[in-house]
């Protein structure tokens, strides 16, 4: 069994403009059981780490799976699009934008958002593939950060299956997953109540002058006494390790080398 996981991303500081083209999903390779399994495992991981559950969001699920979108070319939801057009990237092929443009076009009024994507081949059915990819997400610091982000309130999981796929070499029996997280904007707080009109005196009576206070006498600060720094004792050269190899670094095959991490500013919230 072979799996490949991309680095997680968060919403960037950018103005998102796109024309939405909705289309009912017509493919038959998605698996609601795979989606549900990955969603449940995500909330289990959050609960195990003291983080509140996320809500299931149908719009985010549509974006993650097969919802249509037009950016000059027609594309589909994330999981289906990557299987159908044989690529694997957070950047939507042919559009040059991240999934946050789709969220904006679909009216998702988020304060922050993130995406995890990953694929696994020859893992069996959708439930087994979802369990496997969730383990890999949790073993990756970037993906784990998205899963355990306490600010996120909603999640949509999309999946798709391809008997053959050439988005990263030539693979067979590939499950593609997309997790779309969002912190949805809350309503503005109510305005503060007006000042009370009760109290003594007429409406036009001037406020009484505050009582005069004698000027405070400043107390001079004590002069600090510097503390002498200890002189370090060098370690004899004979006791230092000689020519030791660097410890091996764990890398997961196919992990993207960097992430986009920032929060969408309030002026982009509708």
N, C-alpha and C positions, 0 to 999 in steps of 0.2 A: 504494500500500500504506500502510496506516495502522496504527499500533500504540499501545498505551496500557499503561503499566507502573505498578503501585502501589509505594509505598515499602515497603522491607523491614522486618520486625519481628523482635524477639527476645523470648524468653520473659520475662514480667513477674513481679513478686513478688505473686502472688495465689494464693489457695486455689482449686483447681479441683475442682468437684464436678458430676458429670453421670451420667446413666444411659445405658449403652451399649446400642444396638440394632443388631445386626449384620444386614446384608442382603447377599446376593450381588449384585454389580453386574450389571444387566440391560441397560444401554444398549450400543449397538453403535458409538458414534461415537468412542470412545477409539482411540488409535493407539499400539501398542507401539513402532513405529519412531520416532515423535515423542518418546516418553519416553526411549528408548534414546539417541537423538541428543543430547538435551539433557543427559542424564546424562554421556555421554562428553565432550561439550564442557566441562562443568563440571570434570571431572577433568583435562582438557587445560589449562584455565586455571589450575587449582591447580598442576599440575606446572610450567607455564611461569613461575610466580611462586614456586617453591621451597616449595610447600605439599604435604603428603602427600595421597594420594587418599582419598576417602570410600568407604565400603562401600555397596553397593546394599542397601536395607532394604525388604523386602516390606510390612511393616506401615506404614511411612511412605508407601510408594507407594499403598497402599490408602487411607490418609487423604487423600493429595493428589489422588486420582482419583475414586473412587466408593464408598468405604466408608460404610455407614449409621451414623447417630448420632442419638440422641434427646435433646433438651434441653427437652422439653415439646412441641416440634414435631419431626417427623421431617425430617432433612436428610441430604444425601449428602456424599461426598468433595468436596474443595474445587473442583477444576476442573469437575466435572460439576454441582455444586450451583450455581455461578455462571452456567453456561450455561443450565441448566434453569430457574432462577428469576430470570434476567435481572437480576443485580446484579454489582457489582465492588467488593469491600471485604475487608480483613483481618478485619473483624468479621462473624461468620457471621449472615446475615440471619435474624431471628426468634429468635435465641438470645442475642445480646448478648455473646458470648464470642469469643475468638480460637481459632485451631486448637490451641493448647496444651491446651484442655479435651478435645479429641478425643484428643490424644496420651495424656493422663492416663487417659482412659477405656479406651483400647486397650492400656494397660499398658506404654507406652513410658517407661522409667525414665531420664529424661534429666537431665543436670546443666545443660545450656543447650540452647536450641533456637531456630530461626529459620525464617522463611517468606519466599519471594519469589513473587509472583504477577504475571502479565502476560498481555496478549492482543494478538493481531495479526490484522488482517483482510486478505483477498485476497492472501495470501502464497504461495498454491500448496498443495502437500502438507504433511504433518506434518513431514517432515524440514527443508524450507525454512523453515517457520514456526518450528521449534525453533532453527535457526541464527540467524534474525533476532532472535528474542526474547533469545537468549543474548548477542548483541552489545549489545542495549539494556541488559540487566542489567549487563554489564561496564562500560558507559559511565555508569552511575549509581553514585555513591559508596556509597549505602546497600546496594544489591543486591550490588555488588562486594565489600563488606565481609562479607556473608554467604557469598558464594562462596569467598572466600579466607580465611575464618576457620579457623585451624589447629586450633582446639579441636574442631571438628565431626568426628565419626567416621563418621556414616551419613547417607545421603540417599535420599529417595524422590521420584520425579518423577511427577506426574500431568498428564494433558492431556485435553481434550475439544473436540469440534468442533460448531459450530452453524451451519446454513445461514443463519439469521437470528437476531439477538440485539439486545435493546434495553436492555442494562445500562448503556450509556453512549451515548445517542443511538440511532439505528437503524443497525445494521451488518449486513453480510452476509459469509458465509464466514469466520467467526471461529474462531480457535484460542485456547483458554484454557490456560494453563500454571500449575502450582503446584509449587514446589520446597520440600520439607519437610526441613530440616536438624536434626540432633540430635547432641549430645555425650552418648553413652550412659554411664551410671554404671559405674564399675569396682568390682571386689570390694574389700572392706576389707582393708588390709594385715594380715599375720599379726602376732599379739602378740609383743612382744620376748621373747627367751629369759630364763628365770629366772637370778638371780645364781648364779655358780659357788660351790660349797661347798668347793672345794679351798683349801689354804693352811695355814700354820702355826697352832698354838694349838688349843684345844678349841672346841666349838661355843658354849660359854657364856663364853669368855674375853673380857673387855672389850677394846675396841680401844685401842691405845696412844695416849696423849695426844700431840697434835701438838707438835713442838718450838717453843719460844718464839722469836719473831723480834723483834729490836729495832725499836722504832717508826721508821717512815720519817720523814726530815726533809723537809718540804715546801719546794720551791724556789719563791720568789715569781715570779709571771709578770711578764714585762717590760711596762711601760706602753706601749701602742701609740701611735704617732705618727700623728695624722690626716693623710691625704693631701689636699691642697687640690683641690677640684673645679675643672676648667677652666670658664671662662666662655664659654658658647656665643656664636658670632658670628652675628647675625641675617642672613638672606638678604635682600638688597634687594628691595623690593616689585616693582621693575621686572623682576626676573628670575623671579618666580613666574608659573606659568601662570594665565591669566585666562579664567574662564567656560568651562572645558572640560566637556563632557558626561561623565556617569559611564559607565564601560565597560559594554557590554551584558552581561547575565547570561544564561548558557545555561540554558534550562529545557526539560525534555522534556514534551510535552503529556500531561496527566493524572497526573503524578507527585503522590502525596499529600504534603502540606506538612510532615509530621513523622513520626517513627518512635518505636516503643517499644523501648527498649534497656536491658535488664537481664538478670541471670542468675538462674535459679530457685535458691533456697536449698536446702541439703542436706536440710532437714527435710521437703521435699516429695518427696524421692526414696524410692521404695518399696524 
